[in-house]
Amino acid sequence: MFHKACDASALVEGAYELVTIERKRYLVIWPTGGVPGAFRALCPDQEASLVDAPFDGKTLVCPHHRWTFDGTTGECTSGQKCDPIKKLPMKIEAGEVFIDVPEKKKRVAEAGAGA
């Protein structure tokens, strides 16, 4: 389901905007010369936070492991085998940025209450 992430005016080419949707953090990255994309703000290694990750307009660097990721695709560019950063569907409509985030999973207790 798409959720509003931010106003499109908050985006700057060569930088990223940190957004929070349903208590989870996402990066809306606008790589230099590219188009904006949405990514989960977690490094695939031990789900370390990418909230303070340096970004040079092309490459995002995990502040914990120094792994590097392509700002367009999320693919690992560190020279070692690592998973990409999770990319999510995103759209910009009427000056607003929307990210398609996975639905929250209902707790087992809530799901079983109606049975």
C-alpha positions as CSV (number, residue, x, y, z in Angstrom):
1,M,0.0,0.0,0.0
2,F,1.4,3.4,-0.9
3,H,1.9,5.9,1.9
4,K,2.9,9.5,1.7
5,A,6.6,9.8,2.5
6,C,7.3,13.6,2.0
7,D,6.8,16.5,-0.3
8,A,8.7,16.3,-3.6
9,S,10.2,19.7,-2.8
10,A,12.1,18.1,0.1
11,L,14.2,16.1,-2.4
12,V,17.6,17.3,-3.6
13,E,19.5,15.8,-6.4
14,G,22.7,14.2,-5.1
15,A,21.3,13.7,-1.6
16,Y,18.7,11.6,0.2
17,E,15.8,12.4,2.4
18,L,15.1,10.2,5.5
19,V,11.4,9.5,6.0
20,T,9.4,7.4,8.5
21,I,6.3,5.5,7.6
22,E,4.6,3.3,10.2
23,R,7.6,3.6,12.6
24,K,10.0,2.3,9.9
25,R,12.7,4.4,8.2
26,Y,13.3,4.7,4.5
27,L,15.7,6.7,2.4
28,V,14.4,8.5,-0.7
29,I,17.6,8.7,-2.7
30,W,18.1,11.0,-5.7
31,P,21.4,10.1,-7.3
32,T,23.2,12.7,-9.3
33,G,22.0,12.4,-12.9
34,G,19.4,9.8,-12.0
35,V,15.8,9.6,-10.7
36,P,14.7,9.4,-7.1
37,G,14.2,5.9,-5.6
38,A,13.0,4.5,-2.2
39,F,15.0,2.1,-0.1
40,R,14.7,0.6,3.4
41,A,17.1,2.4,5.7
42,L,18.8,-0.8,6.8
43,C,22.1,-2.4,5.7
44,P,21.5,-6.0,4.7
45,D,24.2,-7.1,7.1
46,Q,22.5,-7.5,10.5
47,E,20.0,-4.8,9.6
48,A,22.3,-2.0,10.7
49,S,20.8,1.5,10.4
50,L,21.7,3.6,7.3
51,V,20.2,6.7,8.9
52,D,23.5,8.5,9.0
53,A,25.1,6.9,5.9
54,P,27.3,9.1,3.9
55,F,26.2,9.6,0.3
56,D,28.3,11.3,-2.4
57,G,25.6,11.6,-5.0
58,K,26.3,8.1,-6.4
59,T,27.3,5.7,-3.6
60,L,25.8,5.2,-0.1
61,V,28.2,3.9,2.5
62,C,27.1,1.9,5.5
63,P,28.5,3.8,8.6
64,H,28.8,0.5,10.5
65,H,30.5,-1.9,8.0
66,R,31.8,0.5,5.3
67,W,29.9,-1.5,2.7
68,T,29.0,0.6,-0.3
69,F,25.8,0.5,-2.3
70,D,24.7,2.0,-5.7
71,G,22.4,4.9,-5.0
72,T,20.3,4.0,-8.1
73,T,19.8,0.3,-7.7
74,G,20.8,-0.5,-4.1
75,E,23.2,-3.1,-5.4
76,C,26.3,-3.8,-3.3
77,T,29.5,-2.2,-4.8
78,S,31.9,-3.1,-2.0
79,G,33.8,-5.7,-4.0
80,Q,32.6,-8.4,-1.7
81,K,29.4,-10.5,-1.9
82,C,26.6,-8.8,-0.1
83,D,22.8,-8.4,-0.6
84,P,21.4,-5.2,-2.0
85,I,19.5,-2.6,0.0
86,K,15.8,-3.3,-0.3
87,K,14.3,-1.1,-3.0
88,L,10.6,-0.3,-2.8
89,P,8.1,1.0,-5.4
90,M,7.8,4.8,-5.3
91,K,5.8,7.4,-7.2
92,I,5.6,11.2,-7.3
93,E,2.1,12.6,-7.7
94,A,0.8,16.2,-7.3
95,G,4.1,17.2,-5.7
96,E,4.1,14.4,-3.1
97,V,6.3,11.3,-2.8
98,F,4.6,8.0,-2.1
99,I,6.3,4.7,-1.1
100,D,4.7,1.3,-1.4
101,V,5.6,-0.2,1.9
102,P,4.7,-3.8,3.0
103,E,1.6,-4.0,5.2
104,K,2.2,-4.5,8.9
105,K,1.7,-8.0,10.0
106,K,-1.0,-8.4,12.5
107,R,0.0,-9.9,15.8
108,V,-1.0,-13.5,16.3
109,A,-3.2,-12.6,19.3
110,E,-5.2,-10.0,17.2
111,A,-5.6,-12.5,14.3
112,G,-6.8,-15.2,16.7
113,A,-9.2,-13.0,18.5
114,G,-11.8,-13.1,15.8
115,A,-11.7,-16.9,15.6
